[in-house]
């Protein structure tokens, strides 16, 4: 056995041999590496959709990464055969904070209506993304699509669509969204049918999360949706952002309503799903002091007019609920479970009437 000093003396020579092996590997080593790379690439191309649909905990950036989990849910609903009946809730965090899908589903079952309820809301979900989700899931979904009519979602038009097409937040492609983008001269590539290629933007942004989550443990989705009252600094930032956003409302609202009409027309051909527009909670104090009663009344009238002209139902919720400032953490997020239960119960009552009329 070599002494420690002899072993240390041999280290430079050993390291040089190791480095040479890396720099000038043998032909066998090269071929093995190439074959391994090709097969791992082929496996990924074949299995990417299964990974995204089955293991969102590995792809999520953290507990609040709604898009990883909603992507998985949408992929699973879309893949259901035969088509799955139910209720899909689509919208942003204001509606998310007000909707208890477990309670709604339970109440429907108590009324002998065995419909699944899929809460597909996310933080910051644009109307474009709601349209994309609805478009994507319909082959495996039949029933009611509840779509959030928060006025801010109608003030984020083509510039938002361009951002979405460039930075894909959901892991699937919507033919309608691609068509809408191309009609507006926004770069978009139609789907090829190869999942990994079509969703390479989504996958590229998340692959590094897989290794981290394998090491640290899978991420569990954060189910708590109620909000705490925000501090003055954040409140002022939110008000400033919203005040700026609604300046483009008049320019954007018609573009977004036309997009909704395109979705409605596509759904009518399959006769499997029905769109119902719903009013999410909104703080009356915010209406009075920030966006103005005139603006909100004008928005509601425009949605009513659109609903009448297209035969799409619009469920107005807030007048009946009569929520006040104390029910909210900020401008639209409910701050207590009792308020959420009230909103969910009214939504359930409307759904029961809807299903009993069929």
C-alpha positions, 0 to 999 in steps of 0.5 A: 500500500502506498504511503500518504505522501506517495498518494499525494505525490501521484495526485497531479498525474491522476488528475491529469489522466482524469482530465484527459479522459474528459477532454479526449474520451474514448469512442465507446464513451462518446457513443454511449453518451450520444445514445444516452442523450438521444434516448433521454430526449426521446423519452422526454418528448414522449413523456412530457405531457404525462409529467406535466399532468401527473406531477405538478408538484415537481414543476411548481416554483412554490406553493402559490404557483397556481399555473402548474397545478391548474395546467395539470387539472386542465390536461386531466379534464381534457383527456377524459373519455367519455366527456366529463360533466360538471362545472368549471370556474374560470377567473382571477384571484377575486373569484378564487377567494370567493369560491369553495368548490368542495362546498358547491359540489357537496350542495349540488349532490344534496340536490341530487345533481352529481356534477363535479366542480373544477376550480380553474381560477388562478392569481392574475388570470387574464380573460385571454387565459380563461378563454384558452382554458375553456377552449382546451378542456371542452373535448373532455368536458361538458357542462357549465363554464363560469367566467369571471367578469371582473372589470379589470379583466376587460381592460387587458387587451391585445398587449396582454395577449401578446405577452401571453403568447410570448411567455406561456403560463399554461402548459397547453395550446388553445387553437382559438387563442392562436387564431385570435393572436394571428388575427391581431398580427401577433406572432403565434405558431399553430400546434403541431401535435407534439406536446413537448415542442408545442409547449416548449416555452412553458417547459423551458421555464420549469425544467430547472424546478424539477431538480430542485423539487426532487432534492427538497421534496415536492411542492404542495399547492397552497389551498388557502385563498382568503386574504388578510388586510393589506398595508397602506403602502401595498394598498396605494400600489394596488390603487395606482396600478388599477387606476392606470389599467382601467384607462384602456378599458374602452379600447380593450373591452370590445376586443375581449367581448369579440374573443368571448364570442369566438369561444361561444361560437366554437362551443355551440358547434359541439353543444357540450358546454355552456358559458355563463358570465358571473360577477365576482365580489368587489368592494363597494368602498373601492367602487366609490373611492377608486374606479367610480360608480359611473365606471362600474355601472357602465361596465355592468351595463356593457356586460348585460348588453352583451349577454342579451345580444348573444344569449349568454347568461349573466349572473349578477351576484353583488346586489343580492349579497350586499357585501360591505367594506368589512367583508374585504381584505382589499378591493375584491378579495374576501377576508373571511370564510363566512363571506366565501360561504355566502358567495358560494351558496348563492352560486350553488343556488343559481347552478341548481336552478340551471341544472334543473331547467335542463 
